[in-house]
């Protein structure tokens, strides 16, 4: 065969491959979340809606191929999450799974994702290990927040909040990771952890835990949990009249704050991974979300919108649903949307962006139904997310 013939054959092969790269002539997104349990209000069905909103902005198609969104409830059980992921990848031909929210479930789903060479976009799941010892940079990205970032951001508040801290932590992977991230950052900033207790997931009565916090003499109580657990713990703190300040992880959920009422929630602090720019694009997104869901969006829900939008942009640019190809393209593209104006994806899968320290407003400060929090400080992503060199990602070390 002539040199021209070889070149033509290679070009035809490349062209055929390129056209076949969007698997099954469809882009399929699976939103795997807690659709009925303690994390539903901050993620759940709102995250499903947010992903659908991102899809609609592409007109429901990418490069002429239809985009389909399906949703599943993992019930906060790793085995259920893994089973759904297996079925979605093998039977339903899902290309990418988003959300997950529960770290224990997310580890199980990540294992399946790597086995099947698919893609996982973690939004609500918080363990920093997803970009550390469990990182899979060719198969997963960690979009919204992580426990290291929370610890670093909270550590910066010691001079403002107080030096004696007490932990009330969820007794599973996320709670343990939060503690592990918080302790060194608090010590680094001159604080002392004077005590701590662990509670089962889905606890309704926090009386005994709050009494122990009261007896510790802590200046600050850190609620290392999320969802309804954080809400119930804060309610108990108010009922017992504790004077300590509260740092409540999970208090970036507007519906959770509204359900408690500002009389109960006022004054509590939270590190919010979403810095609301307040521009026209963000306001339009919020208005549309409220119109559909009747609630203000939470950071996980906005983060899922952002992740899905970045994914679809990368699929569009590469004409591919191959995980390694798509993730490489996302790394090349700054993240500029309603979730963040300064985001970028690192080689370990961490999407780095600014975060906000917020405080829940008093009833007098609130001027409208969803005017619930105020920004106390804005923190740069490079200052609070773990440095790439410190993560210990085995996959990067092997390259």
C-alpha positions in Angstrom: 0.0 0.0 0.0 1.3 3.5 -0.9 2.1 6.1 1.8 -1.0 8.0 0.7 -3.1 4.9 1.0 -1.8 4.2 4.5 -2.5 7.8 5.5 -6.0 7.6 4.1 -6.7 4.3 5.9 -5.5 5.8 9.2 -7.7 8.9 8.7 -10.7 6.8 8.0 -10.0 4.6 11.1 -9.7 7.7 13.3 -12.8 9.2 11.8 -14.8 6.0 12.5 -13.5 5.8 16.0 -14.3 9.4 16.7 -17.9 9.0 15.6 -18.3 5.8 17.7 -16.9 7.3 20.9 -20.2 8.4 22.4 -21.2 4.9 23.5 -24.6 3.5 22.5 -25.4 6.7 20.6 -26.6 8.2 23.9 -25.2 10.1 26.9 -26.7 8.6 30.0 -26.3 10.2 33.5 -27.3 8.4 36.7 -27.9 10.6 39.7 -27.4 8.3 42.7 -28.4 9.9 46.0 -30.4 9.7 49.2 -33.9 10.2 47.8 -35.8 9.4 51.0 -33.6 9.7 54.1 -31.6 12.2 56.2 -29.7 13.8 53.3 -32.7 14.2 50.9 -33.3 17.9 51.7 -29.7 19.0 50.9 -29.2 16.7 48.0 -31.7 14.0 46.9 -34.4 15.0 44.4 -33.1 18.6 44.2 -29.8 17.2 42.9 -31.7 15.2 40.3 -33.5 18.4 39.2 -30.3 20.4 39.1 -28.7 17.8 36.7 -31.8 17.9 34.5 -31.5 21.7 34.4 -27.9 21.4 33.1 -29.1 18.9 30.4 -31.9 21.3 29.3 -29.3 24.0 28.7 -27.8 21.6 26.0 -31.3 21.2 24.5 -31.3 17.6 25.7 -28.7 16.6 23.2 -24.9 16.7 22.8 -23.4 16.5 19.3 -26.8 15.2 18.1 -27.0 12.4 20.6 -29.8 12.4 23.2 -29.0 12.9 26.9 -30.9 10.8 29.4 -31.0 11.3 33.2 -32.0 8.5 35.6 -32.2 8.6 39.4 -31.7 6.0 42.1 -32.0 5.9 45.9 -29.0 4.2 47.6 -30.8 4.4 51.0 -27.4 5.3 52.6 -26.4 1.6 52.2 -23.1 0.8 50.5 -24.3 -2.6 49.2 -27.4 -1.0 47.7 -25.3 1.7 46.1 -22.9 -0.8 44.6 -25.7 -3.0 43.3 -27.3 0.0 41.6 -24.0 1.1 40.1 -23.4 -2.4 38.7 -26.9 -2.5 37.2 -26.6 1.0 35.8 -23.3 0.4 34.1 -24.0 -3.1 32.8 -27.7 -3.1 32.0 -28.8 0.5 31.7 -25.5 1.6 30.0 -25.0 4.6 32.2 -21.9 6.6 31.3 -21.4 8.7 34.4 -22.8 8.6 38.0 -23.1 11.9 39.9 -23.9 13.0 43.5 -23.8 9.9 45.9 -23.7 12.2 49.0 -22.8 9.5 51.5 -19.0 8.8 51.7 -19.4 5.1 52.7 -21.7 4.5 49.7 -19.4 6.5 47.5 -16.4 4.3 48.3 -18.4 1.2 47.2 -19.6 2.9 44.0 -16.1 4.1 43.2 -14.8 0.5 43.4 -17.5 -0.6 40.9 -16.7 2.5 38.7 -13.1 1.6 38.4 -13.8 -2.1 37.6 -16.2 -1.1 34.8 -13.9 1.8 33.6 -16.8 4.3 33.9 -16.9 7.8 35.4 -18.0 9.1 38.9 -18.6 12.8 39.7 -18.8 13.1 43.5 -20.7 16.1 44.8 -22.1 15.5 48.3 -19.7 12.8 49.4 -17.1 14.5 51.7 -14.1 12.2 52.5 -10.8 13.7 51.4 -9.6 10.2 50.7 -11.3 10.4 47.3 -8.4 12.5 46.1 -5.9 10.8 48.5 -5.4 7.1 49.0 -8.6 6.2 47.1 -8.1 8.5 44.2 -8.9 7.4 40.7 -7.9 10.3 38.5 -8.9 8.7 35.2 -12.4 7.6 36.6 -13.5 10.1 39.2 -13.6 13.8 40.2 -14.5 15.3 43.6 -16.4 18.5 42.9 -18.0 20.3 45.8 -16.0 19.9 49.1 -14.1 17.6 51.3 -13.2 17.0 54.9 -9.7 18.5 54.6 -11.1 21.7 53.2 -13.6 21.9 55.9 -11.0 21.4 58.5 -8.7 24.1 57.0 -11.5 26.6 56.7 -12.8 26.0 60.2 -9.2 26.2 61.6 -9.2 29.8 60.3 -12.1 30.6 62.6 -10.5 29.8 65.9 -9.5 33.4 66.8 -13.1 34.4 66.1 -15.1 31.5 67.7 -13.1 30.2 70.6 -10.3 27.9 71.6 -12.1 25.0 73.4 -13.9 22.7 71.0 -16.2 19.6 71.5 -17.1 17.2 68.7 -20.5 15.5 68.2 -19.7 13.3 65.3 -21.6 10.8 63.1 -20.2 7.3 63.7 -19.3 6.4 60.1 -16.7 7.3 57.4 -17.7 10.9 57.0 -17.8 11.8 60.7 -14.4 10.1 61.2 -12.9 11.9 58.2 -14.2 15.2 59.5 -12.6 14.7 62.9 -9.4 13.7 61.3 -9.4 16.8 59.2 -10.4 19.1 62.0 -8.1 18.1 64.8 -4.8 19.1 63.3 -6.2 22.3 61.9 -7.6 23.4 65.2 -4.4 22.6 67.0 -2.4 24.4 64.3 -4.5 27.5 65.1 -4.1 27.3 68.9 -7.3 25.5 69.8 -7.9 22.4 72.0 -10.4 19.6 71.5 -11.7 19.1 75.0 -13.9 16.1 74.2 -16.1 14.3 71.8 -18.9 11.7 71.3 -20.1 9.6 68.3 -23.7 9.0 67.4 -25.3 6.5 65.0 -26.5 7.7 61.6 -30.1 8.9 61.8 -30.2 9.8 65.6 -33.3 11.6 66.7 -32.5 12.2 70.4 -29.2 14.1 71.1 -29.9 14.9 74.7 -27.1 12.7 76.2 -24.5 14.0 73.7 -25.4 17.6 74.3 -25.2 17.2 78.0 -21.6 15.9 77.6 -20.8 18.9 75.5 -22.2 21.2 78.1 -20.1 19.5 80.9 -16.9 19.9 78.8 -17.0 23.7 79.1 -16.4 24.0 75.3 -16.5 27.4 73.6 -17.5 25.8 70.3 -19.5 22.6 69.5 -18.7 21.1 66.1 -21.5 19.0 64.7 -19.5 16.6 62.5 -22.5 15.1 60.7 -25.0 16.3 58.1 -28.6 16.3 57.0 -31.2 15.7 59.7 -28.5 14.7 62.2 -27.1 18.2 62.3 -30.6 19.7 62.5 -31.6 17.5 65.4 -28.3 18.1 67.3 -28.7 21.9 66.9 -32.3 21.8 68.1 -31.1 19.9 71.2 -28.4 22.5 71.9 -30.9 25.3 71.8 -33.4 23.4 74.0 -30.7 22.9 76.6 -29.7 26.6 76.4 -26.0 26.0 75.8 -24.0 29.2 75.3 -21.3 27.7 73.2 -21.0 28.7 69.6 -22.0 26.1 67.0 -20.1 25.0 63.9 -22.7 22.9 62.1 -21.7 20.9 59.0 -24.7 20.5 56.8 -26.2 23.9 57.7 -25.8 25.0 54.1 -29.1 23.4 53.3 -31.7 26.3 53.1 -34.6 23.9 53.6 -33.0 22.5 56.8 -32.5 26.1 58.2 -36.0 27.1 57.2 -37.5 24.0 58.8 -35.8 24.8 62.1 -36.7 28.5 62.0 -34.3 31.3 62.5 -35.2 31.5 66.2 -33.5 28.1 66.6 -30.8 28.2 63.9 -29.6 31.8 64.3 -26.0 32.4 65.0 -24.7 28.9 63.9 -21.7 28.9 61.6 -21.1 26.8 58.5 -18.5 26.5 55.8 -20.4 26.7 52.5 -18.6 25.4 49.4 -20.8 27.5 47.2 -20.0 31.2 47.0 -23.1 32.7 45.6 -22.0 35.4 43.2 -25.3 37.1 43.2 -25.0 37.9 39.4 -27.8 37.7 36.8 -26.9 34.1 35.8 -27.0 32.9 39.4 -30.2 34.6 40.2 -31.9 33.2 37.1 -30.7 29.7 38.1 -32.0 30.1 41.6 -35.4 31.5 40.4 -35.8 28.5 38.1 -34.9 26.0 40.8 -37.3 27.6 43.3 -40.0 27.6 40.6 -39.6 23.8 40.2 -38.7 22.6 43.7 -40.3 25.4 45.8 -37.1 25.7 47.8 -33.8 27.5 47.6 -31.0 25.3 46.2 -28.3 24.0 48.5 -24.6 23.8 47.7 -24.7 20.1 46.8 -27.5 20.7 44.3 -25.8 23.7 42.7 -22.6 21.6 42.7 -24.3 18.8 40.8 -25.6 21.2 38.2 -22.0 22.5 37.8 -20.5 19.0 37.6 -23.1 17.9 35.0 -22.6 21.0 32.9 -18.8 20.6 32.9 -19.2 16.9 32.0 -21.5 17.7 29.0 -19.2 20.4 27.8 -16.3 18.0 27.8 -18.3 15.3 26.0 -19.3 17.9 23.4 -15.7 19.0 22.9 -14.2 15.5 22.6 -17.2 13.7 21.1 -16.5 11.0 23.6 -17.8 9.4 26.8 -14.6 7.7 27.6 -13.8 8.6 31.2 -10.1 9.4 30.7 -10.8 11.5 27.7 -13.6 13.5 29.3 -11.7 14.1 32.6 -8.6 15.2 30.7 -10.8 17.8 28.9 -12.4 19.0 32.1 -8.9 19.6 33.5 -8.1 21.8 30.5 -11.2 24.0 31.0 -11.7 26.5 33.9 -14.9 26.0 35.8 -17.0 29.2 35.5 -20.7 28.8 36.3 -23.2 29.5 39.0 -21.3 27.3 41.5 -17.9 29.0 41.2 -16.1 31.6 39.2 -12.6 30.4 39.9 -12.7 26.6 39.8 -10.2 24.3 38.2 -9.7 20.5 38.2 -6.4 19.1 39.5 -4.7 15.9 38.3 -5.8 14.1 41.5 -9.5 14.8 40.7 -10.0 17.6 43.1 -12.0 20.6 41.8 -10.5 23.5 43.6 -12.6 26.7 44.2 -13.3 29.4 46.7 -15.5 28.7 49.7 -17.4 30.9 52.2 -17.6 30.9 56.0 -21.3 31.8 56.7 -23.5 32.5 59.7 -27.2 32.0 60.0 -29.0 35.3 60.3 -31.2 36.4 63.2 -34.9 36.9 62.4 -34.4 40.7 62.4 -31.6 40.4 59.8 -33.6 38.3 57.4 -35.5 40.4 54.8 -37.2 37.6 52.8 -38.2 34.0 52.8 -34.9 32.6 51.7 -32.6 35.3 53.1 -31.2 33.0 55.7 -27.4 33.3 55.9 -24.6 35.9 55.6 -21.0 35.6 54.4 -18.5 36.2 57.2 -15.4 35.5 55.1 -14.4 34.2 51.6 -11.6 31.8 51.5 -9.5 31.0 48.4 -9.5 27.4 47.3 -5.7 27.1 47.1 -5.6 28.1 50.8 -8.1 25.5 52.1 -8.0 22.5 49.8 -5.2 20.0 50.6 -2.1 20.7 48.5 -1.7 18.2 45.6 1.7 17.1 46.8 0.3 16.2 50.3 -2.6 14.0 49.1 -0.7 10.8 48.5 -2.6 9.7 45.4 -1.1 6.3 44.5 -2.2 6.6 40.8 -0.2 9.9 40.4 2.8 8.5 42.2 2.8 5.6 39.8 2.9 7.9 36.7 
